[in-house]
């Protein structure tokens, strides 16, 4: 009687699994979602207006972070930050980038979900550096 | 809905990951756990005892010290059961390998794959 287990993939080493991960990453890089994200990121980084708005927002963010440490942050500062964030997000190049990033995230979530299903472990729960 | 091309590639990769030594070891430990009568009995009793106490506490808030002690004894029994412990350890080891895999993908792509794919919380 034919059994699924008899054609199961032979066990591979961690190193081989990591190599498979690199090959998989290369395939992800070929997807429309990744290509669109990559392009949108390049355009955003080269767009003077978007970069100006981004820098203004980031500087304000840093200012507030400092003030927060000394208990000096106030409502006016926070309102300024919100205004600068809106101005940044209103930049077409920035908006396109955020949308492309969201589409990429959707694909990554679906891919991670599929992997989790197959391996019987939570692949997406693996938090690397920069998580949270 | 995933594009069929990337879905097929993802499945192929997932199967290789499934065959990697830490993940394969986890599946073996899981199979042994499911086949072990004593371990299954322990886990079933533990679950039933925990649920009963939770219900009791919710209804009239009266759990006796005796009941707590009995639950703790059961937990210790489960913790010293070799098949259960082997499963827990295998799961931890497999789970500990996954971030390295995710990072490998992130490094090649130049963005945090795990971060983007994660549910947004550790």
gemmi code that builds the backbone of each chain (N, CA, C; Angstrom):
import gemmi

chains = {
    "A": [
        ("UNK", (0.851, -1.194, 0.000), (0.000, 0.000, 0.000), (0.886, 1.242, 0.000)),
        ("UNK", (0.615, 2.141, -0.901), (1.429, 3.353, -0.996), (1.179, 4.233, 0.223)),
        ("UNK", (2.253, 4.666, 0.858), (2.108, 5.527, 2.026), (2.825, 6.838, 1.802)),
        ("UNK", (2.216, 7.908, 2.242), (2.825, 9.234, 2.083), (4.198, 9.285, 2.739)),
        ("UNK", (4.323, 8.618, 3.887), (5.580, 8.701, 4.617), (6.741, 8.103, 3.817)),
        ("UNK", (6.435, 7.205, 2.896), (7.532, 6.583, 2.167), (8.149, 7.522, 1.133)),
        ("UNK", (7.437, 8.603, 0.800), (8.051, 9.558, -0.139), (8.309, 10.896, 0.539)),
        ("UNK", (8.295, 10.890, 1.863), (8.587, 12.122, 2.596), (10.021, 12.564, 2.302)),
        ("UNK", (10.238, 13.891, 2.336), (11.566, 14.432, 2.085), (12.551, 13.878, 3.105)),
        ("UNK", (13.719, 13.461, 2.646), (14.756, 12.973, 3.550), (15.201, 14.132, 4.433)),
        ("UNK", (15.639, 13.803, 5.659), (16.018, 14.834, 6.604), (17.209, 15.638, 6.085)),
        ("UNK", (17.163, 16.955, 6.292), (18.274, 17.803, 5.863), (18.846, 18.555, 7.057)),
        ("UNK", (20.057, 19.040, 6.925), (20.717, 19.731, 8.025), (20.189, 21.156, 8.145)),
        ("UNK", (20.507, 21.800, 9.268), (20.121, 23.198, 9.465), (20.742, 24.058, 8.370)),
        ("UNK", (22.005, 23.797, 8.042), (22.688, 24.578, 7.009), (21.971, 24.466, 5.671)),
        ("UNK", (21.531, 23.238, 5.340), (20.797, 23.049, 4.084), (19.453, 23.782, 4.127)),
        ("UNK", (18.831, 23.800, 5.294), (17.554, 24.512, 5.442), (17.762, 26.008, 5.230)),
        ("UNK", (18.864, 26.528, 5.759), (19.164, 27.956, 5.599), (19.450, 28.279, 4.132)),
        ("UNK", (20.092, 27.350, 3.446), (20.340, 27.540, 2.011), (19.000, 27.570, 1.263)),
        ("UNK", (18.098, 26.685, 1.642), (16.755, 26.657, 1.039), (16.044, 27.979, 1.302)),
        ("UNK", (16.276, 28.550, 2.488), (15.666, 29.836, 2.838), (16.181, 30.934, 1.907)),
        ("UNK", (17.473, 30.903, 1.609), (18.055, 31.906, 0.700), (17.453, 31.767, -0.692)),
        ("UNK", (17.278, 30.526, -1.138), (16.670, 30.296, -2.458), (15.224, 30.779, -2.469)),
        ("UNK", (14.539, 30.542, -1.361), (13.156, 30.991, -1.252), (13.093, 32.519, -1.282)),
        ("UNK", (14.027, 33.173, -0.591), (14.085, 34.634, -0.575), (14.280, 35.167, -1.994)),
        ("UNK", (15.117, 34.489, -2.780), (15.348, 34.905, -4.165), (14.048, 34.826, -4.969)),
        ("UNK", (13.257, 33.786, -4.707), (11.966, 33.637, -5.395), (11.006, 34.756, -4.975)),
        ("UNK", (11.032, 35.116, -3.685), (10.185, 36.205, -3.193), (10.566, 37.520, -3.869)),
        ("UNK", (11.874, 37.700, -4.099), (12.361, 38.931, -4.725), (11.846, 39.074, -6.153)),
        ("UNK", (11.445, 37.955, -6.761), (10.925, 37.968, -8.130), (9.437, 38.263, -8.211)),
        ("UNK", (8.760, 38.292, -7.069), (7.303, 38.488, -7.099), (6.952, 39.935, -7.459)),
        ("UNK", (5.793, 40.135, -8.090), (5.340, 41.494, -8.401), (5.266, 42.380, -7.149)),
        ("UNK", (4.786, 41.804, -6.053), (4.642, 42.583, -4.823), (5.982, 43.121, -4.350)),
        ("UNK", (7.012, 42.273, -4.398), (8.324, 42.735, -3.945), (8.908, 43.757, -4.914)),
        ("UNK", (8.782, 43.479, -6.207), (9.297, 44.399, -7.223), (8.656, 45.778, -7.078)),
        ("UNK", (7.342, 45.799, -6.885), (6.618, 47.070, -6.729), (7.110, 47.808, -5.486)),
        ("UNK", (7.331, 47.060, -4.398), (7.812, 47.661, -3.158), (9.202, 48.250, -3.363)),
        ("UNK", (10.055, 47.484, -4.015), (11.428, 47.919, -4.256), (11.451, 49.223, -5.061)),
        ("UNK", (10.640, 49.254, -6.108), (10.553, 50.446, -6.955), (10.005, 51.646, -6.174)),
        ("UNK", (8.963, 51.417, -5.432), (8.336, 52.491, -4.661), (9.308, 53.036, -3.618)),
        ("UNK", (10.107, 52.149, -3.057), (11.090, 52.567, -2.054), (12.159, 53.447, -2.693)),
        ("UNK", (12.629, 53.048, -3.865), (13.631, 53.826, -4.587), (13.075, 55.214, -4.925)),
        ("UNK", (11.841, 55.235, -5.432), (11.229, 56.525, -5.807), (11.077, 57.413, -4.573)),
        ("UNK", (10.658, 56.819, -3.474), (10.454, 57.585, -2.241), (11.782, 58.187, -1.769)),
        ("UNK", (12.835, 57.388, -1.836), (14.138, 57.853, -1.376), (14.724, 58.943, -2.267)),
        ("UNK", (14.291, 58.950, -3.523), (14.823, 59.947, -4.476), (13.938, 61.174, -4.596)),
        ("UNK", (12.770, 61.142, -3.945), (11.821, 62.253, -4.066), (12.161, 63.341, -3.058)),
        ("UNK", (12.564, 64.534, -3.527), (13.008, 65.588, -2.612), (11.921, 66.005, -1.614)),
        ("UNK", (10.700, 66.174, -2.116), (9.606, 66.612, -1.248), (9.316, 65.566, -0.166)),
        ("UNK", (9.298, 64.305, -0.568), (9.027, 63.236, 0.393), (10.133, 63.174, 1.433)),
        ("UNK", (11.373, 63.317, 0.996), (12.506, 63.250, 1.914), (12.503, 64.419, 2.899)),
        ("UNK", (12.156, 65.617, 2.379), (12.077, 66.790, 3.257), (11.022, 66.566, 4.330)),
        ("UNK", (9.847, 66.106, 3.905), (8.752, 65.869, 4.846), (9.127, 64.779, 5.842)),
        ("UNK", (9.812, 63.738, 5.373), (10.238, 62.635, 6.248), (11.226, 63.145, 7.296)),
        ("UNK", (12.201, 63.931, 6.859), (13.213, 64.438, 7.797), (12.576, 65.322, 8.854)),
        ("UNK", (11.658, 66.211, 8.414), (10.977, 67.110, 9.359), (10.242, 66.282, 10.423)),
        ("UNK", (9.565, 65.233, 9.978), (8.829, 64.369, 10.905), (9.781, 63.660, 11.860)),
        ("UNK", (10.851, 63.079, 11.331), (11.795, 62.336, 12.159), (12.483, 63.225, 13.192)),
        ("UNK", (12.842, 64.456, 12.778), (13.486, 65.382, 13.708), (12.548, 65.718, 14.860)),
        ("UNK", (11.295, 65.985, 14.517), (10.296, 66.313, 15.555), (10.119, 65.124, 16.481)),
        ("UNK", (10.102, 63.942, 15.887), (9.941, 62.716, 16.665), (11.079, 62.579, 17.679)),
        ("UNK", (12.296, 62.854, 17.236), (13.464, 62.772, 18.105), (13.401, 63.818, 19.204)),
        ("UNK", (13.004, 65.056, 18.824), (12.848, 66.129, 19.811), (11.914, 65.692, 20.929)),
        ("UNK", (10.754, 65.184, 20.524), (9.744, 64.777, 21.498), (10.244, 63.644, 22.381)),
        ("UNK", (10.995, 62.713, 21.768), (11.527, 61.592, 22.530), (12.448, 62.103, 23.643)),
        ("UNK", (13.302, 63.078, 23.299), (14.175, 63.718, 24.282), (13.355, 64.340, 25.406)),
        ("UNK", (12.366, 65.162, 24.985), (11.546, 65.879, 25.956), (10.825, 64.911, 26.881)),
        ("UNK", (10.376, 63.821, 26.295), (9.646, 62.814, 27.071), (10.509, 62.278, 28.198)),
        ("UNK", (11.799, 62.119, 27.915), (12.722, 61.602, 28.916), (12.806, 62.517, 30.119)),
        ("UNK", (12.619, 63.829, 29.881), (12.722, 64.777, 30.986), (11.349, 65.275, 31.417)),
        ("UNK", (10.319, 64.604, 30.966), (8.962, 64.958, 31.350), (8.509, 66.290, 30.786)),
        ("UNK", (9.083, 66.705, 29.637), (8.780, 68.035, 29.112), (7.843, 68.038, 27.915)),
        ("UNK", (7.481, 66.851, 27.415), (6.625, 66.796, 26.229), (5.259, 67.391, 26.546)),
        ("UNK", (4.732, 68.165, 25.600), (3.421, 68.769, 25.832), (2.497, 68.551, 24.657)),
        ("UNK", (1.258, 68.958, 24.823), (0.238, 68.738, 23.797), (0.592, 69.440, 22.489)),
        ("UNK", (1.169, 70.639, 22.592), (1.519, 71.401, 21.385), (2.550, 70.628, 20.547)),
        ("UNK", (3.532, 70.068, 21.243), (4.559, 69.279, 20.569), (3.978, 68.079, 19.856)),
        ("UNK", (3.060, 67.411, 20.553), (2.443, 66.219, 19.974), (1.590, 66.575, 18.769)),
        ("UNK", (0.942, 67.741, 18.856), (0.115, 68.194, 17.739), (1.003, 68.521, 16.533)),
        ("UNK", (2.147, 69.133, 16.810), (3.110, 69.423, 15.744), (3.520, 68.131, 15.047)),
        ("UNK", (3.809, 67.124, 15.862), (4.244, 65.834, 15.319), (3.173, 65.236, 14.429)),
        ("UNK", (1.940, 65.295, 14.917), (0.823, 64.724, 14.159), (0.697, 65.442, 12.808)),
        ("UNK", (0.836, 66.770, 12.864), (0.725, 67.580, 11.651), (1.833, 67.214, 10.650)),
        ("UNK", (3.033, 67.046, 11.165), (4.175, 66.705, 10.311), (4.024, 65.304, 9.722)),
        ("UNK", (3.424, 64.408, 10.527), (3.193, 63.049, 10.038), (2.183, 63.065, 8.896)),
        ("UNK", (1.119, 63.842, 9.062), (0.104, 63.968, 8.015), (0.723, 64.523, 6.737)),
        ("UNK", (1.568, 65.553, 6.911), (2.219, 66.177, 5.752), (3.101, 65.168, 5.026)),
        ("UNK", (3.781, 64.330, 5.811), (4.650, 63.310, 5.226), (3.818, 62.292, 4.451)),
        ("UNK", (2.736, 61.823, 5.073), (1.904, 60.793, 4.443), (1.150, 61.333, 3.235)),
        ("UNK", (1.010, 62.663, 3.156), (0.317, 63.272, 2.022), (1.202, 63.313, 0.781)),
        ("UNK", (2.502, 63.115, 0.976), (3.409, 63.087, -0.174), (3.108, 61.856, -1.032)),
        ("UNK", (2.833, 62.040, -2.331), (2.468, 60.900, -3.190), (3.503, 59.771, -3.164)),
        ("UNK", (4.784, 60.141, -3.214), (5.823, 59.114, -3.222), (5.800, 58.315, -1.926)),
        ("UNK", (5.519, 58.989, -0.821), (5.462, 58.325, 0.479), (4.232, 57.441, 0.563)),
        ("UNK", (3.101, 57.973, 0.100), (1.857, 57.220, 0.103), (2.001, 55.934, -0.714)),
        ("UNK", (2.571, 56.076, -1.907), (2.775, 54.910, -2.774), (3.663, 53.875, -2.088)),
        ("UNK", (4.701, 54.368, -1.417), (5.617, 53.475, -0.709), (4.884, 52.710, 0.401)),
        ("UNK", (4.089, 53.438, 1.177), (3.368, 52.794, 2.280), (2.383, 51.754, 1.743)),
        ("UNK", (1.719, 52.079, 0.643), (0.774, 51.134, 0.050), (1.499, 49.896, -0.456)),
        ("UNK", (2.633, 50.116, -1.128), (3.406, 48.988, -1.654), (3.909, 48.119, -0.511)),
        ("UNK", (4.299, 48.757, 0.592), (4.766, 48.019, 1.757), (3.634, 47.167, 2.342)),
        ("UNK", (2.438, 47.727, 2.368), (1.289, 47.001, 2.896), (0.970, 45.789, 2.019)),
        ("UNK", (1.034, 45.958, 0.712), (0.791, 44.833, -0.196), (1.828, 43.741, 0.010)),
        ("UNK", (3.060, 44.170, 0.204), (4.137, 43.215, 0.457), (3.877, 42.470, 1.774)),
        ("UNK", (3.436, 43.225, 2.772), (3.145, 42.627, 4.073), (2.034, 41.583, 3.948)),
        ("UNK", (1.030, 41.885, 3.153), (-0.061, 40.927, 2.939), (0.488, 39.625, 2.372)),
        ("UNK", (1.344, 39.735, 1.364), (1.924, 38.530, 0.767), (2.779, 37.779, 1.782)),
        ("UNK", (3.595, 38.521, 2.542), (4.470, 37.876, 3.530), (3.650, 37.138, 4.585)),
        ("UNK", (2.551, 37.758, 5.006), (1.703, 37.118, 6.013), (1.120, 35.816, 5.468)),
        ("UNK", (0.669, 35.848, 4.228), (0.063, 34.644, 3.639), (1.107, 33.545, 3.477)),
        ("UNK", (2.279, 33.949, 3.036), (3.377, 32.990, 2.861), (3.760, 32.381, 4.207)),
        ("UNK", (3.900, 33.235, 5.206), (4.275, 32.759, 6.538), (3.203, 31.813, 7.094)),
        ("UNK", (1.944, 32.150, 6.835), (0.839, 31.307, 7.290), (0.903, 29.933, 6.660)),
        ("UNK", (1.199, 29.911, 5.376), (1.302, 28.650, 4.650), (2.446, 27.800, 5.204)),
        ("UNK", (3.585, 28.449, 5.428), (4.744, 27.740, 5.977), (4.406, 27.168, 7.354)),
        ("UNK", (3.773, 27.991, 8.183), (3.383, 27.541, 9.531), (2.515, 26.295, 9.456)),
        ("UNK", (1.567, 26.318, 8.521), (0.655, 25.185, 8.365), (1.427, 23.914, 8.042)),
        ("UNK", (2.358, 24.013, 7.111), (3.095, 22.835, 6.659), (4.038, 22.305, 7.735)),
        ("UNK", (4.703, 23.200, 8.459), (5.677, 22.713, 9.445), (5.052, 22.437, 10.817)),
        ("UNK", (3.811, 22.877, 11.030), (3.148, 22.617, 12.304), (3.708, 23.446, 13.451)),
        ("UNK", (4.342, 24.561, 13.122), (4.885, 25.479, 14.138), (4.586, 26.898, 13.675)),
        ("UNK", (4.622, 27.840, 14.602), (4.307, 29.218, 14.247), (5.523, 29.929, 13.673)),
        ("UNK", (5.626, 29.965, 12.346), (6.776, 30.569, 11.687), (6.782, 32.074, 11.874)),
        ("UNK", (5.615, 32.685, 11.844), (5.527, 34.144, 11.917), (5.749, 34.667, 13.321)),
        ("UNK", (5.742, 33.786, 14.308), (5.961, 34.238, 15.671), (7.439, 34.428, 15.946)),
        ("UNK", (8.265, 33.991, 15.000), (9.708, 34.109, 15.207), (10.105, 35.578, 15.126)),
        ("UNK", (10.334, 36.180, 16.248), (10.691, 37.579, 16.299), (12.187, 37.742, 16.204)),
        ("UNK", (12.611, 38.452, 15.188), (14.038, 38.714, 15.068), (14.361, 40.051, 15.700)),
        ("UNK", (15.544, 40.575, 15.489), (15.906, 41.892, 16.002), (15.038, 42.962, 15.340)),
        ("UNK", (14.693, 43.948, 16.059), (13.862, 44.994, 15.475), (12.380, 44.671, 15.572)),
        ("UNK", (12.065, 43.619, 16.302), (10.664, 43.255, 16.486), (10.061, 44.132, 17.583)),
        ("UNK", (8.776, 44.290, 17.562), (8.060, 45.105, 18.547), (8.556, 46.541, 18.494)),
    ],
    "B": [
        ("UNK", (-5.322, 36.371, -1.790), (-5.005, 35.054, -2.380), (-3.594, 35.082, -2.955)),
        ("UNK", (-2.838, 34.065, -2.647), (-1.465, 33.999, -3.107), (-1.413, 33.604, -4.580)),
        ("UNK", (-0.520, 34.264, -5.286), (-0.241, 33.889, -6.662), (0.209, 32.430, -6.675)),
        ("UNK", (-0.300, 31.619, -7.642), (-0.001, 30.180, -7.625), (1.480, 29.885, -7.729)),
        ("UNK", (2.223, 30.722, -8.450), (3.658, 30.483, -8.607), (4.369, 30.568, -7.262)),
        ("UNK", (4.148, 31.656, -6.528), (4.841, 31.830, -5.251), (4.302, 30.847, -4.216)),
        ("UNK", (3.033, 30.468, -4.347), (2.471, 29.495, -3.415), (3.188, 28.162, -3.554)),
        ("UNK", (3.423, 27.754, -4.798), (4.112, 26.484, -5.055), (5.536, 26.524, -4.501)),
        ("UNK", (6.223, 27.630, -4.720), (7.595, 27.778, -4.215), (7.604, 27.782, -2.684)),
        ("UNK", (6.613, 28.461, -2.111), (6.524, 28.520, -0.651), (6.293, 27.130, -0.068)),
        ("UNK", (5.428, 26.349, -0.714), (5.162, 24.985, -0.242), (6.419, 24.134, -0.299)),
        ("UNK", (7.137, 24.278, -1.406), (8.373, 23.503, -1.584), (9.359, 23.849, -0.476)),
        ("UNK", (9.484, 25.142, -0.201), (10.388, 25.576, 0.858), (9.906, 25.052, 2.211)),
        ("UNK", (8.610, 25.146, 2.452), (8.040, 24.699, 3.721), (8.311, 23.207, 3.934)),
        ("UNK", (8.228, 22.419, 2.863), (8.485, 20.982, 2.972), (9.947, 20.741, 3.355)),
        ("UNK", (10.847, 21.550, 2.806), (12.273, 21.391, 3.151), (12.477, 21.766, 4.617)),
        ("UNK", (11.809, 22.830, 5.043), (11.921, 23.252, 6.437), (11.382, 22.163, 7.358)),
        ("UNK", (10.291, 21.551, 6.921), (9.665, 20.455, 7.658), (10.662, 19.296, 7.817)),
        ("UNK", (11.530, 19.136, 6.805), (12.498, 18.043, 6.816), (13.811, 18.411, 7.524)),
        ("UNK", (13.963, 19.657, 7.937), (15.194, 20.053, 8.621), (15.264, 19.336, 9.969)),
        ("UNK", (16.459, 19.048, 10.430), (16.605, 18.207, 11.636), (15.829, 18.715, 12.854)),
        ("UNK", (15.879, 20.023, 13.205), (15.116, 20.422, 14.393), (13.605, 20.235, 14.221)),
        ("UNK", (13.086, 20.541, 13.023), (11.640, 20.430, 12.812), (11.230, 18.960, 12.714)),
        ("UNK", (12.035, 18.155, 12.039), (11.745, 16.725, 11.929), (11.757, 16.086, 13.315)),
        ("UNK", (12.714, 16.494, 14.147), (12.805, 15.966, 15.507), (11.548, 16.321, 16.300)),
        ("UNK", (11.038, 17.542, 16.084), (9.806, 17.961, 16.751), (8.647, 17.060, 16.352)),
        ("UNK", (8.493, 16.772, 15.055), (7.413, 15.913, 14.588), (7.543, 14.504, 15.151)),
        ("UNK", (8.785, 14.015, 15.252), (8.997, 12.679, 15.820), (8.581, 12.655, 17.281)),
        ("UNK", (8.964, 13.713, 18.015), (8.609, 13.786, 19.438), (7.093, 13.881, 19.592)),
        ("UNK", (6.456, 14.593, 18.649), (5.004, 14.733, 18.700), (4.334, 13.383, 18.444)),
        ("UNK", (4.851, 12.631, 17.482), (4.303, 11.311, 17.169), (4.443, 10.382, 18.370)),
        ("UNK", (5.617, 10.457, 19.033), (5.837, 9.616, 20.217), (4.876, 10.006, 21.327)),
        ("UNK", (4.642, 11.322, 21.466), (3.714, 11.795, 22.498), (2.307, 11.279, 22.226)),
        ("UNK", (1.874, 11.360, 20.989), (0.519, 10.918, 20.637), (0.353, 9.422, 20.804)),
        ("UNK", (1.459, 8.677, 20.657), (1.368, 7.215, 20.761), (1.536, 6.714, 22.186)),
        ("UNK", (1.950, 7.604, 23.115), (2.231, 7.164, 24.474), (0.992, 7.259, 25.366)),
        ("UNK", (0.495, 6.097, 25.790), (-0.751, 6.056, 26.567), (-0.641, 6.805, 27.876)),
        ("UNK", (0.450, 6.589, 28.587), (0.633, 7.207, 29.891), (0.666, 8.735, 29.762)),
        ("UNK", (1.419, 9.224, 28.784), (1.526, 10.662, 28.566), (0.160, 11.250, 28.202)),
        ("UNK", (-0.566, 10.551, 27.348), (-1.899, 11.014, 26.937), (-2.859, 11.053, 28.124)),
        ("UNK", (-2.761, 10.028, 28.962), (-3.624, 9.965, 30.141), (-3.331, 11.165, 31.052)),
        ("UNK", (-2.065, 11.400, 31.297), (-1.628, 12.513, 32.139), (-2.124, 13.852, 31.612)),
        ("UNK", (-1.900, 14.078, 30.324), (-2.291, 15.350, 29.715), (-3.805, 15.546, 29.760)),
        ("UNK", (-4.543, 14.466, 29.498), (-6.009, 14.552, 29.524), (-6.484, 14.881, 30.934)),
        ("UNK", (-5.887, 14.223, 31.950), (-6.289, 14.463, 33.331), (-5.934, 15.889, 33.739)),
        ("UNK", (-4.756, 16.340, 33.328), (-4.301, 17.684, 33.641), (-5.269, 18.720, 33.059)),
        ("UNK", (-5.615, 18.531, 31.803), (-6.521, 19.467, 31.149), (-7.887, 19.481, 31.847)),
        ("UNK", (-8.387, 18.284, 32.139), (-9.700, 18.175, 32.758), (-9.691, 18.828, 34.146)),
        ("UNK", (-8.628, 18.589, 34.907), (-8.508, 19.134, 36.263), (-8.437, 20.662, 36.204)),
        ("UNK", (-7.619, 21.184, 35.273), (-7.459, 22.636, 35.131), (-8.784, 23.303, 34.774)),
        ("UNK", (-9.497, 22.693, 33.812), (-10.770, 23.263, 33.381), (-11.792, 23.245, 34.510)),
        ("UNK", (-11.844, 22.130, 35.245), (-12.798, 22.004, 36.352), (-12.550, 23.082, 37.400)),
        ("UNK", (-11.265, 23.308, 37.715), (-10.933, 24.314, 38.731), (-11.279, 25.723, 38.249)),
        ("UNK", (-10.988, 25.976, 36.950), (-11.297, 27.292, 36.391), (-12.793, 27.575, 36.476)),
        ("UNK", (-13.571, 26.559, 36.136), (-15.031, 26.677, 36.171), (-15.507, 26.935, 37.581)),
        ("UNK", (-14.957, 26.157, 38.509), (-15.334, 26.269, 39.911), (-15.044, 27.679, 40.423)),
        ("UNK", (-13.865, 28.173, 40.068), (-13.472, 29.490, 40.539), (-14.395, 30.562, 39.976)),
        ("UNK", (-14.778, 30.382, 38.703), (-15.649, 31.358, 38.062), (-17.049, 31.353, 38.673)),
        ("UNK", (-17.512, 30.146, 39.063), (-18.884, 30.021, 39.577), (-19.046, 30.486, 41.013)),
        ("UNK", (-18.233, 29.915, 41.911), (-18.404, 30.332, 43.305), (-17.094, 30.694, 43.995)),
        ("UNK", (-16.017, 30.767, 43.198), (-14.721, 31.215, 43.716), (-14.135, 30.376, 44.813)),
        ("UNK", (-14.636, 29.145, 44.976), (-14.138, 28.349, 46.099), (-13.242, 27.209, 45.647)),
        ("UNK", (-11.940, 27.449, 45.613), (-11.007, 26.361, 45.347), (-10.268, 26.073, 46.641)),
        ("UNK", (-10.207, 24.833, 47.006), (-9.523, 24.478, 48.256), (-8.026, 24.327, 48.009)),
        ("UNK", (-7.255, 24.469, 49.082), (-5.810, 24.285, 49.002), (-5.504, 22.867, 48.529)),
        ("UNK", (-6.345, 21.934, 48.981), (-6.182, 20.535, 48.582), (-6.247, 20.385, 47.071)),
        ("UNK", (-7.231, 21.076, 46.477), (-7.410, 20.982, 45.036), (-6.212, 21.586, 44.298)),
        ("UNK", (-5.704, 22.707, 44.836), (-4.525, 23.349, 44.234), (-3.325, 22.418, 44.315)),
        ("UNK", (-3.153, 21.815, 45.508), (-2.030, 20.885, 45.691), (-2.122, 19.714, 44.728)),
        ("UNK", (-3.346, 19.179, 44.563), (-3.543, 18.034, 43.670), (-3.180, 18.417, 42.241)),
        ("UNK", (-3.566, 19.654, 41.845), (-3.240, 20.116, 40.498), (-1.729, 20.246, 40.317)),
        ("UNK", (-1.070, 20.823, 41.336), (0.379, 20.995, 41.258), (1.101, 19.650, 41.176)),
        ("UNK", (0.562, 18.644, 41.889), (1.173, 17.304, 41.849), (1.077, 16.760, 40.428)),
        ("UNK", (-0.094, 16.961, 39.841), (-0.333, 16.492, 38.482), (0.598, 17.198, 37.495)),
        ("UNK", (0.778, 18.509, 37.691), (1.673, 19.278, 36.817), (3.103, 18.762, 36.933)),
        ("UNK", (3.511, 18.486, 38.188), (4.885, 17.988, 38.390), (5.048, 16.626, 37.724)),
        ("UNK", (3.987, 15.812, 37.811), (4.033, 14.490, 37.177), (4.231, 14.636, 35.672)),
        ("UNK", (3.479, 15.561, 35.086), (3.594, 15.804, 33.643), (4.990, 16.292, 33.305)),
        ("UNK", (5.522, 17.176, 34.158), (6.846, 17.745, 33.903), (7.963, 16.727, 34.021)),
        ("UNK", (7.707, 15.651, 34.783), (8.755, 14.641, 34.890), (8.508, 13.434, 33.995)),
        ("UNK", (7.436, 13.511, 33.203), (7.199, 12.436, 32.239), (8.170, 12.612, 31.075)),
        ("UNK", (9.017, 11.639, 30.796), (10.058, 11.802, 29.771), (9.521, 12.081, 28.371)),
        ("UNK", (8.400, 11.457, 28.023), (7.859, 11.657, 26.673), (7.326, 13.085, 26.521)),
        ("UNK", (6.646, 13.566, 27.568), (6.128, 14.937, 27.541), (7.271, 15.932, 27.511)),
        ("UNK", (8.267, 15.716, 28.364), (9.415, 16.628, 28.413), (10.185, 16.634, 27.104)),
        ("UNK", (10.335, 15.472, 26.507), (11.047, 15.389, 25.226), (10.293, 16.195, 24.164)),
        ("UNK", (8.956, 16.131, 24.212), (8.145, 16.884, 23.261), (8.327, 18.390, 23.465)),
        ("UNK", (8.237, 18.817, 24.733), (8.374, 20.246, 25.051), (9.737, 20.769, 24.583)),
        ("UNK", (10.776, 19.979, 24.889), (12.140, 20.374, 24.500), (12.271, 20.436, 22.982)),
        ("UNK", (11.755, 19.435, 22.292), (11.844, 19.387, 20.828), (11.119, 20.576, 20.221)),
        ("UNK", (9.974, 20.930, 20.796), (9.217, 22.077, 20.294), (10.011, 23.360, 20.494)),
        ("UNK", (10.601, 23.509, 21.677), (11.405, 24.691, 21.962), (12.584, 24.812, 21.001)),
        ("UNK", (13.239, 23.675, 20.759), (14.405, 23.700, 19.869), (14.017, 24.025, 18.441)),
        ("UNK", (12.902, 23.458, 17.984), (12.434, 23.758, 16.630), (12.053, 25.227, 16.534)),
        ("UNK", (11.318, 25.699, 17.530), (10.872, 27.100, 17.557), (12.066, 28.044, 17.596)),
        ("UNK", (13.152, 27.642, 18.258), (14.342, 28.475, 18.386), (15.119, 28.560, 17.072)),
        ("UNK", (14.924, 27.592, 16.186), (15.618, 27.579, 14.900), (14.962, 28.533, 13.898)),
        ("UNK", (13.660, 28.726, 14.039), (12.914, 29.500, 13.043), (13.356, 30.954, 12.852)),
        ("UNK", (13.694, 31.696, 13.917), (14.158, 33.076, 13.702), (15.390, 33.154, 12.800)),
        ("UNK", (16.283, 32.171, 12.923), (17.479, 32.161, 12.068), (17.080, 32.020, 10.595)),
        ("UNK", (16.066, 31.206, 10.351), (15.562, 31.003, 8.994), (14.953, 32.295, 8.469)),
        ("UNK", (14.130, 32.918, 9.320), (13.476, 34.169, 8.949), (14.496, 35.262, 8.651)),
        ("UNK", (15.560, 35.288, 9.458), (16.599, 36.307, 9.291), (17.349, 36.110, 7.973)),
        ("UNK", (17.543, 34.846, 7.604), (18.212, 34.525, 6.344), (17.431, 35.123, 5.179)),
        ("UNK", (16.111, 34.996, 5.250), (15.237, 35.552, 4.218), (15.315, 37.072, 4.240)),
        ("UNK", (15.220, 37.642, 5.448), (15.265, 39.103, 5.602), (16.557, 39.689, 5.041)),
        ("UNK", (17.671, 39.018, 5.338), (18.980, 39.537, 4.911), (19.086, 39.619, 3.406)),
        ("UNK", (18.580, 38.601, 2.724), (18.676, 38.589, 1.277), (17.742, 39.617, 0.649)),
        ("UNK", (16.567, 39.805, 1.264), (15.584, 40.716, 0.687), (15.821, 42.165, 1.081)),
        ("UNK", (16.511, 42.387, 2.192), (16.758, 43.758, 2.627), (15.580, 44.364, 3.374)),
        ("UNK", (14.686, 43.532, 3.898), (13.658, 44.033, 4.803), (13.319, 42.939, 5.807)),
        ("UNK", (12.665, 43.337, 6.885), (12.369, 42.404, 7.963), (11.170, 41.527, 7.615)),
        ("UNK", (11.441, 40.364, 7.023), (10.378, 39.458, 6.604), (9.529, 39.037, 7.792)),
        ("UNK", (10.194, 38.656, 8.879), (9.481, 38.210, 10.070), (8.607, 39.321, 10.629)),
        ("UNK", (9.146, 40.539, 10.629), (8.402, 41.684, 11.149), (7.161, 41.971, 10.329)),
        ("UNK", (7.322, 41.914, 9.032), (6.208, 42.210, 8.120), (5.161, 41.112, 8.173)),
        ("UNK", (5.616, 39.874, 8.358), (4.703, 38.733, 8.337), (4.079, 38.475, 9.695)),
        ("UNK", (4.718, 38.966, 10.772), (4.261, 38.669, 12.112), (2.936, 39.333, 12.424)),
        ("UNK", (2.293, 38.824, 13.451), (1.000, 39.366, 13.833), (1.157, 40.707, 14.515)),
        ("UNK", (2.390, 41.144, 14.697), (2.598, 42.463, 15.264), (2.806, 42.452, 16.767)),
        ("UNK", (3.252, 41.333, 17.279), (3.490, 41.320, 18.713), (4.336, 40.141, 19.109)),
        ("UNK", (5.155, 40.284, 20.124), (6.005, 39.171, 20.531), (5.248, 38.359, 21.585)),
    ],
}
model = gemmi.Model(1)
for chain_id, residues in chains.items():
    chain = gemmi.Chain(chain_id)
    for i, (resn, *xyz) in enumerate(residues, 1):
        res = gemmi.Residue()
        res.name, res.seqid = resn, gemmi.SeqId(i, " ")
        for name, pos in zip(("N", "CA", "C"), xyz):
            atom = gemmi.Atom()
            atom.name, atom.element = name, gemmi.Element(name[0])
            atom.pos, atom.b_iso = gemmi.Position(*pos), 0.0
            res.add_atom(atom)
        chain.add_residue(res)
    model.add_chain(chain)
structure = gemmi.Structure()
structure.add_model(model)
structure.setup_entities()
